[in-house]
């Protein structure tokens, strides 16, 4: 979902971008307007994301934790390059995008009660 969400925000996902030097991220994205890259980290369930741990990266970082479970070692030292993706913003994206989302994802959203059966077709 975050993969698709970031593309609607103007960031293009770089396929096969998880390499030895980027293991802290799920994948990289690039802004085609200026060539900036960003790392993306996604955690689900109760697995927290330590926001402070991403403050020293030289590039932009997007973080998403589906339960907004963000933790800080030192909140004053969090880089302005770190962007937390808000759960509500992703839910709004899913609501607006359900007509073109992959069928498997629409089905999962229906199972958890996010979409009704009439919205999945």
BADOMAR-852160 format. One line per 10 residues: number of its first residue (from 1); their letters; for each residue z, y negated, x negated of N, C-alpha, C. Coordinates in nm, 3 decimals. Each point is the difference from the previous one (the first is absolute). Last residue first. Layout:
<recs>
NUM> A> Z Y X Z Y X Z Y X | ...
</recs>
This chain:
<recs>
121> XXXXXXXXXX> -0.631 0.436 1.588 -0.143 0.034 0.010 -0.089 -0.114 -0.038 | 0.492 -0.015 0.027 -0.049 0.077 -0.115 -0.147 0.032 0.006 | 0.292 -0.232 0.334 -0.042 -0.085 -0.113 -0.066 0.078 -0.111 | 0.194 0.203 0.396 -0.121 -0.075 0.037 -0.051 -0.087 -0.114 | 0.411 0.254 -0.039 -0.118 0.086 -0.001 -0.128 -0.074 0.032 | 0.386 -0.288 -0.219 -0.004 0.088 0.117 -0.128 0.083 -0.008 | 0.283 -0.205 -0.427 -0.116 -0.014 0.087 0.016 0.091 0.119 | 0.357 -0.015 -0.295 -0.052 -0.135 -0.023 -0.122 -0.028 0.086 | 0.285 0.416 -0.049 0.017 -0.090 0.112 -0.052 -0.140 -0.019 | -0.019 0.414 -0.282 0.125 -0.075 -0.018 0.021 -0.105 0.108
111> XXXXXXXXXX> -0.394 0.267 0.011 0.113 0.093 -0.007 0.132 -0.074 -0.013 | -0.408 -0.244 -0.022 0.031 0.043 0.136 0.123 0.091 0.001 | -0.169 -0.133 -0.411 0.062 -0.115 0.066 0.035 0.033 0.144 | -0.238 0.319 -0.248 0.137 -0.011 -0.051 0.074 -0.115 0.067 | -0.455 0.047 0.101 0.077 0.112 0.058 0.145 -0.007 -0.047 | -0.307 -0.302 -0.188 0.029 -0.036 0.140 0.085 0.109 0.067 | -0.154 0.089 -0.431 0.105 -0.101 -0.003 0.036 -0.044 0.142 | -0.358 0.299 -0.052 0.124 0.067 -0.041 0.117 -0.098 -0.003 | -0.440 -0.163 0.089 0.057 0.073 0.112 0.132 0.068 -0.036 | -0.157 -0.451 -0.251 -0.037 0.141 0.002 0.074 0.074 0.111
101> XXXXXXXXXX> -0.085 -0.515 0.082 0.080 0.081 -0.092 -0.046 0.146 0.005 | -0.163 -0.369 0.283 -0.080 0.046 -0.114 0.080 0.080 -0.104 | 0.188 -0.180 0.416 -0.133 0.048 0.039 -0.080 0.054 -0.117 | 0.444 -0.209 -0.039 0.001 0.139 0.042 -0.137 0.054 0.041 | 0.187 -0.446 -0.178 -0.104 0.079 -0.066 -0.016 0.141 0.055 | 0.335 -0.345 0.125 -0.131 -0.063 0.014 -0.114 0.090 -0.046 | 0.451 0.149 -0.046 -0.024 -0.026 0.142 -0.140 -0.058 0.023 | 0.157 0.061 -0.442 -0.031 0.128 0.064 -0.035 -0.018 0.147 | 0.143 -0.381 -0.242 -0.130 0.046 -0.048 -0.040 0.130 0.071 | 0.432 -0.156 0.075 -0.097 -0.086 0.069 -0.142 0.039 -0.039
91> XXXXXXXXXX> 0.346 0.214 -0.227 -0.005 0.046 0.139 -0.099 -0.083 0.081 | 0.086 -0.134 -0.440 -0.078 0.124 0.000 -0.012 0.055 0.143 | 0.272 -0.374 -0.066 -0.139 -0.039 -0.024 -0.092 0.123 0.001 | 0.468 0.063 0.035 -0.054 -0.060 0.122 -0.146 -0.040 -0.015 | 0.241 0.163 -0.381 -0.029 0.107 0.097 -0.064 -0.058 0.127 | -0.043 -0.251 -0.478 0.092 0.011 0.113 -0.047 0.107 0.099 | -0.066 -0.071 -0.541 -0.081 0.010 0.121 0.095 0.032 0.114 | 0.080 -0.261 -0.483 0.046 0.105 0.088 -0.086 -0.001 0.125 | -0.093 -0.177 -0.522 -0.014 -0.026 0.143 0.049 0.121 0.079 | 0.017 -0.242 -0.529 0.035 0.115 0.084 -0.006 -0.041 0.146
81> XXXXXXXXXX> -0.063 -0.310 -0.359 -0.117 0.087 0.007 0.025 0.122 0.088 | 0.332 -0.326 -0.120 -0.080 -0.045 0.114 -0.129 0.080 0.012 | 0.456 0.206 -0.221 -0.118 -0.080 -0.029 -0.070 -0.043 0.128 | 0.531 0.103 -0.084 -0.119 0.063 0.058 -0.117 -0.095 -0.018 | 0.477 -0.066 -0.123 -0.102 0.022 -0.102 -0.123 0.072 0.054 | 0.399 -0.106 0.257 -0.042 -0.127 -0.058 -0.114 0.017 -0.099 | 0.223 0.374 0.207 -0.094 -0.066 0.090 -0.051 -0.132 -0.056 | 0.186 0.457 -0.213 0.026 -0.142 -0.021 -0.103 -0.079 0.079 | 0.030 0.455 0.071 0.103 -0.002 -0.104 0.041 -0.144 -0.023 | -0.206 0.221 0.466 -0.015 -0.096 -0.109 0.112 0.022 -0.101
71> XXXXXXXXXX> -0.295 0.259 0.448 0.124 -0.025 -0.074 -0.030 -0.091 -0.119 | -0.218 0.174 0.514 -0.023 -0.064 -0.129 0.135 -0.028 -0.065 | -0.208 0.237 0.440 0.112 0.036 -0.087 -0.030 -0.050 -0.142 | -0.253 0.003 0.450 0.047 -0.125 -0.063 0.122 0.023 -0.088 | -0.273 0.343 0.207 0.124 -0.035 0.069 0.062 -0.128 -0.056 | -0.409 0.182 -0.181 -0.020 0.000 0.145 0.125 -0.027 0.083 | -0.168 -0.191 -0.476 0.095 0.105 0.034 0.006 0.001 0.152 | -0.326 -0.231 -0.415 0.022 0.031 0.142 0.096 0.116 0.012 | -0.229 -0.397 -0.375 0.096 0.106 0.027 0.013 0.018 0.151 | -0.340 -0.234 -0.413 0.029 0.013 0.143 0.095 0.118 0.018
61> XXXXXXXXXX> -0.144 -0.348 -0.433 0.047 0.129 0.048 0.024 -0.009 0.150 | -0.268 -0.274 -0.457 0.057 0.000 0.134 0.037 0.143 0.041 | -0.008 -0.084 -0.522 -0.091 -0.029 0.110 0.074 0.004 0.133 | 0.200 0.102 -0.431 -0.078 -0.120 -0.027 -0.093 -0.041 0.114 | 0.501 0.249 0.024 -0.141 0.034 -0.014 -0.083 -0.127 -0.016 | 0.486 0.033 0.082 -0.050 -0.021 -0.136 -0.146 0.036 -0.020 | 0.268 0.055 0.416 -0.012 -0.142 -0.036 -0.060 -0.026 -0.137 | 0.131 0.419 0.257 -0.142 -0.037 -0.006 -0.023 -0.144 -0.044 | 0.437 0.207 0.072 -0.068 0.082 -0.100 -0.148 -0.037 -0.017 | 0.289 -0.192 0.339 0.020 -0.059 -0.133 -0.074 0.076 -0.109
51> XXXXXXXXXX> 0.017 0.162 0.452 -0.092 -0.112 -0.017 0.010 -0.058 -0.140 | 0.098 0.488 0.197 0.075 -0.098 -0.078 -0.097 -0.112 -0.036 | -0.004 0.358 0.421 -0.078 -0.059 -0.109 0.088 -0.104 -0.068 | 0.134 0.471 0.304 -0.005 -0.145 -0.020 -0.100 -0.038 -0.109 | 0.036 0.420 0.363 -0.015 -0.025 -0.143 -0.014 -0.150 -0.023 | 0.035 0.251 0.427 0.117 -0.072 -0.050 -0.008 -0.028 -0.150 | -0.450 0.066 0.284 0.131 0.057 0.030 0.113 -0.087 -0.052 | -0.449 -0.069 -0.262 0.025 0.028 0.141 0.141 0.057 0.017 | -0.326 -0.324 -0.365 0.105 0.100 0.018 0.025 0.018 0.149 | -0.377 -0.235 -0.383 0.035 0.029 0.138 0.107 0.109 0.000
41> XXXXXXXXXX> -0.284 -0.382 -0.340 0.097 0.107 0.008 0.044 0.014 0.144 | -0.414 -0.245 -0.329 0.055 0.025 0.132 0.097 0.118 -0.008 | -0.254 -0.412 -0.337 0.048 0.136 0.018 0.062 0.013 0.137 | -0.404 -0.344 -0.185 0.138 0.015 0.046 0.032 0.148 0.010 | -0.391 -0.394 -0.220 0.040 0.133 0.041 0.145 -0.002 0.044 | -0.437 -0.379 -0.032 0.141 0.035 -0.022 0.024 0.144 0.042 | -0.424 -0.260 0.035 0.019 0.110 -0.093 0.144 0.037 -0.029 | -0.216 -0.331 0.318 0.036 -0.051 -0.132 0.030 0.109 -0.103 | -0.168 0.077 0.453 -0.030 -0.142 -0.013 0.029 -0.052 -0.139 | 0.094 0.454 0.164 -0.137 -0.022 -0.047 -0.036 -0.147 -0.019
31> XXXXXXXXXX> 0.465 0.284 -0.048 -0.048 -0.110 0.085 -0.140 -0.035 -0.049 | 0.275 0.488 -0.038 -0.061 -0.114 -0.069 -0.042 -0.103 0.106 | 0.364 0.458 -0.084 -0.094 -0.073 0.085 -0.053 -0.118 -0.079 | 0.254 0.519 -0.101 -0.022 -0.141 -0.029 -0.097 -0.058 0.102 | 0.376 0.426 0.044 -0.138 -0.035 -0.035 -0.005 -0.148 -0.032 | 0.413 0.230 0.038 -0.082 0.097 0.073 -0.146 -0.018 -0.037 | 0.392 -0.140 -0.354 -0.069 -0.042 0.122 -0.074 0.115 0.065 | 0.232 0.007 -0.425 0.098 -0.064 0.087 -0.058 -0.039 0.134 | -0.256 0.187 -0.368 0.073 0.101 0.076 0.108 -0.060 0.090 | -0.366 -0.167 -0.327 0.028 -0.060 0.132 0.079 0.097 0.088
21> XXXXXXXXXX> -0.169 0.098 -0.447 0.060 -0.132 -0.018 0.032 -0.069 0.133 | -0.205 0.439 -0.016 0.123 0.004 -0.078 0.069 -0.133 -0.014 | -0.313 0.030 0.421 -0.016 0.058 -0.134 0.134 -0.003 -0.073 | -0.262 -0.110 0.493 0.133 0.043 -0.047 -0.018 0.078 -0.130 | -0.363 -0.173 0.274 0.058 -0.098 -0.091 0.139 0.037 -0.048 | -0.387 0.180 0.314 0.045 0.070 -0.121 0.066 -0.094 -0.101 | -0.247 -0.285 0.349 0.017 0.146 0.004 0.043 0.056 -0.136 | 0.096 -0.488 0.215 -0.074 0.055 -0.113 0.022 0.152 0.000 | 0.020 -0.391 0.409 0.067 0.108 -0.070 -0.091 0.055 -0.109 | 0.018 -0.509 0.210 -0.077 0.124 0.000 0.073 0.103 -0.084
11> XXXXXXXXXX> 0.139 -0.471 0.297 0.018 0.077 -0.123 -0.077 0.130 0.012 | 0.054 -0.333 0.357 -0.091 -0.047 -0.104 0.012 0.072 -0.133 | 0.223 0.085 0.436 0.057 -0.121 -0.059 -0.086 -0.053 -0.115 | -0.095 0.408 0.223 -0.019 -0.105 0.100 0.057 -0.133 -0.046 | 0.061 0.376 -0.275 -0.142 -0.034 0.003 -0.029 -0.107 0.106 | 0.434 0.178 -0.035 -0.029 -0.092 -0.111 -0.148 -0.038 -0.004 | 0.140 0.323 0.324 0.058 -0.132 0.026 -0.036 -0.100 -0.110 | -0.113 0.461 -0.051 -0.088 -0.071 0.093 0.049 -0.142 0.025 | 0.273 0.268 -0.272 -0.133 -0.001 -0.062 -0.096 -0.083 0.086 | 0.416 0.111 0.170 0.008 -0.117 -0.087 -0.132 -0.020 -0.072
1> X> 0.043 0.382 0.268 0.000 -0.119 0.082 0.000 -0.126 -0.086
</recs>
